[in-house]
């Protein structure tokens, strides 16, 4: 990738990040902007790759969020409505357990579709790197959160 394309992509991602920060939107929007910038920089996406990559990435991020957060939150609410885990009957617990397994299966199937879509846009090397970059971003985010909480306690 030539330096000019990389710099333009990075500047664009940073511009989006700064726009989101200046508008004082919710912290999730700020985190999303930082993640976009972080991934763009670490993967060294060309402008052509980026234009095809981000729609695929965003689509599957929504699906993964739905599966992980929304579905699990609904399941937790149902358990709470029944009086909590300790109040479940064995049959209810079995049903919830099976539902959790089905969510794991759906998550796996989503990841397979995601990788199949990504391989049409970026190389396998970048797909592997993407997985590592996402993990690194989440670790850094968690460290910042822990440090901020530690400072707040002082």
C-alpha positions, 0 to 999 in steps of 0.5 A: 500500500502506498503511503499516500493512500494510507495517510488519506485513510488514516486522516479520514478515520481521525477526522471521523473520530474528532467529529464524534468527539466534538459533538459530545455523543455517547461514549459508545460512539466515541469508542466506535470511532476510536475502534475504526481508527485503530483498525484502519491504522493497524490493518493498513487498509487501502482506500479500495479495501476500506470502502469494501471492508467497512460495510461488511464489518459494520453489518457483522458487528451489528449481528454479533452485538444482537446475538451477544448483548441483546439476546443475552439481556433478554434471556437474563430478563426472563430469568429475573422475571421467573425469580432468578436462577435459584428459583428456576425449575430444572426444566426451565434451566434446561431450556435456558441452557439449550437456548444459550447453546443455540446462541453460541451456534448462531455466533459461530455460524455468523463468524463463518459467514463473516469470514467468507464475506471478508475473504472477498474483500481482504486477504486471509493474512489481514483477516487473522490480523483483524482478529488480533487487532480487535482483541488488542483494542478491547484489551486497551479499552479495558485497561483504560477503563480499569485505570479510570476506575482506579483514579475515581476511587482515589 
